[in-house]
């Protein structure tokens, strides 16, 4: 028996196997054994990134028990994203100590020992610090000391949606460093799965927390992992393992991963199952929050022009941003010219059926080539009468002249329902049916990117607040996916770039309506100008052939020719000028 216990103390993989047997769990998988090996033999500061569902938290708990099994005097702190999650880990560990025969000696003998979900002692010498303490990442960290710190899944959607949240989370990680005792064998470990393309785990890697990365499939591009791929997987690849084959089939088989990718969307799958944060390449995300002009948009009129400026003093810090790091909203530098009514106001509608998709409506005005987004609305009940009538109330509010409706969904049935309600409500609004025949990602980017690059899209501040606070009852990870500005900042040309794109598609549809109309208008103006120019040359030949010839030789335009003939001033200039 002594030899067995000694073996368990010397090899965490054996300990893990024995504990799994005690819990009546299947044998640890290859990925789980690899994680266990790195926990035991890795550097003083490390991080483990493994695909979602691999069992990182269970392995973490087992490692805590193994550490105390070897040395009951160790002081350990477990930090999780929330206090509840941390407490659940403490309860799990206490249960294992009580129920595992070869761990019962760790139960405290003294009545003065701590034994709560917040902290507990094992059978060790009295000490100010508990043997195990669990705390949420936002809890009280200072004032504690630990020989081993385990930060388990501290990054979750609820604390990493915005750049401000990520900066705060990184600061908390810095504070955790000060808790570690100054001993040779003291260690600090991060275990988790990236939640955003700009995960804090990338920042930690820059701070000497060497990552061990185990994706669910062999990657197609090794360069994206910067040499941090688990050595077991690298050996497999060197021996001829095929890209996109499953790395741990005992955990997830190929069909399961295909289903998960389809349901999650490609970008989320690449983050949470492939641990690939290379999509953070700014060139892949052409739609920038910084290219918008954000201000209070008047519902009836606008100035002649609005001047955009990216000076740091123009950053709107009080508005929540779910864009990429460094991508902020900017207020205008200047409003120019006279105020006047909009040239036109439309309502762009992207209908959907009942379910997870949204029916979205965007109210957009145009004046002098600037587009103004007044408001956006979104609904989960498909195209019910309640939804359609609410959209029409918005049309009345902003004096909408045209409803632009995508007919791909329902083959035009939504347009007909709108026409019925327009008759009943006696609203004189033209219904313009549009049909998309270009791949969605390309269509959205091609519609929005030129307008954003020219800083021609003005967004009301209220749209941003509404977007961020919408779907409050949904989990944070779901809320994020439905937000307009999250969809905008993560949109790229790869198929399935974002799981939900209803709000963004609706906005792009409205912008395309105007850009097409403005392009047509500009074309017509050019043709009219050409006809006027040609007619002027003919008339001038009839009246004064010599002057006309001189004007053509000199390459004079219409205005110059009129000036030479004194049409505007009544006083001509010599024909040779």
Buried (B, 14 or more C-beta within 10 A) or exposed (E): EEEEEEEBBEBBBBBBBBBBEBEEEEEBBBBBBBBBBBBBEBEBBBBBBBBBBBBBBBBBBBBBBBBBBEEBEBBBBBBBBBBEBBBBBBEBBBEBBEEBEBBEEBBBEEEEBBBEBBBBBBBBEEEEBBBBBBBBBBBEBEEBBBBBBBBBBBBBBBBBBBBEBBEBBBEBBEEBEEBBBEEEEBBBBBBBBBBBBBBBBBBBBEEEBBBBBBBBBBBEEBEBBEEBBBEBBBEBBEEEEEEEEBBBBEBBEEEBBEEBBEEBBBBBBBBBBBBBBBBBEEEBBBBBBBBBBBBEBBBEEBBEBBEBEEEEEBBBEEBBBBBBBEBBBBBBBEEEEEEEEBBBBBBBBBBBEEEBBBBBBBBBBBBBBBBBBBBBBBBBBBBBEEBBEBBBEBBEEBBBBBBBBBBEBBEBEBBEBBEEBBEEEEBEBEBEBBEBEEEBBEBBBBBBBEBBEEBBBBBBBEBBEBBBEBBEEEEBBBBBBBBBBBBBBBBBBEEBBBBBBBBBBBBBBBBBBBBEBBEEEEEEEEEEEEEEEEEBEEEBBEEBEEBBEBBEEEEBEBEBBBBBBEEEEEEBEEBEE
